[in-house]
Amino acid sequence: MTTGCLVWIKQTIAENQSLTGPVLEVGSLDVNGSCRGLFDAGRFKRYVGVDAAHGRSVDCVARACALPFDDCKFATVVCAEMIEHDETFWLSFIEFRRVLARGGHVLITTRGIGFPRHCYPVDCWRFTADGLRSAFRWAGLATLSVCEDPDDRAVY
């Protein structure tokens, strides 16, 4: 996980007091860093990490497009540096909407145009702000903010 990604998540949490828990992190396997520590246990209460593989920071093994949770279960869904590896990200976005509580928030960071190939285990997509907005709209998720970080070659 890049420093730019972590800085954006930390700043977003600090600036948005409406973000609460429980939190679901989709793609939580700690390959190169984790945002888990940014979510204060007092404010966010419960934090569940899900990934397709067992490992550090994974509480539940499942695919993002088939989450084993009840509808409207999480106030915040976080997906940091994973969606470009998801072969069916559009189905995953539908699942994010399904498990998200009314008034909840989805925080996504992903790789933008120009970021080098990095397979964990596959590398399928690159996004622009327009593309991410369109995918959210298609999935029925409202977009509050999308920005491109050309220095980090990322979209948040």
Secondary structure in CASP SS format (residue, H / E / C, confidence):
PFRMAT SS
TARGET T0000
AUTHOR 0000-0000-0000
METHOD secondary structure of the structure
MODEL  1
M C 1.00
T C 1.00
T H 1.00
G H 1.00
C H 1.00
L H 1.00
V H 1.00
W H 1.00
I H 1.00
K H 1.00
Q H 1.00
T H 1.00
I H 1.00
A H 1.00
E H 1.00
N C 1.00
Q C 1.00
S C 1.00
L C 1.00
T C 1.00
G C 1.00
P C 1.00
V E 1.00
L E 1.00
E E 1.00
V E 1.00
G C 1.00
S C 1.00
L C 1.00
D C 1.00
V C 1.00
N C 1.00
G C 1.00
S C 1.00
C C 1.00
R H 1.00
G H 1.00
L H 1.00
F C 1.00
D C 1.00
A H 1.00
G H 1.00
R H 1.00
F H 1.00
K C 1.00
R C 1.00
Y E 1.00
V E 1.00
G E 1.00
V E 1.00
D E 1.00
A C 1.00
A C 1.00
H C 1.00
G C 1.00
R C 1.00
S C 1.00
V C 1.00
D C 1.00
C E 1.00
V E 1.00
A C 1.00
R C 1.00
A C 1.00
C C 1.00
A C 1.00
L C 1.00
P C 1.00
F C 1.00
D C 1.00
D C 1.00
C C 1.00
K C 1.00
F E 1.00
A E 1.00
T E 1.00
V E 1.00
V E 1.00
C E 1.00
A E 1.00
E C 1.00
M C 1.00
I H 1.00
E H 1.00
H H 1.00
D C 1.00
E C 1.00
T C 1.00
F H 1.00
W H 1.00
L H 1.00
S H 1.00
F H 1.00
I H 1.00
E H 1.00
F H 1.00
R H 1.00
R H 1.00
V H 1.00
L E 1.00
A E 1.00
R E 1.00
G E 1.00
G E 1.00
H E 1.00
V E 1.00
L E 1.00
I E 1.00
T E 1.00
T E 1.00
R E 1.00
G E 1.00
I C 1.00
G C 1.00
F C 1.00
P C 1.00
R C 1.00
H C 1.00
C C 1.00
Y C 1.00
P C 1.00
V C 1.00
D C 1.00
C C 1.00
W C 1.00
R C 1.00
F E 1.00
T C 1.00
A H 1.00
D H 1.00
G H 1.00
L H 1.00
R H 1.00
S H 1.00
A H 1.00
F H 1.00
R H 1.00
W H 1.00
A H 1.00
G C 1.00
L C 1.00
A C 1.00
T C 1.00
L C 1.00
S C 1.00
V C 1.00
C C 1.00
E E 1.00
D E 1.00
P C 1.00
D C 1.00
D C 1.00
R C 1.00
A E 1.00
V E 1.00
Y C 1.00
END
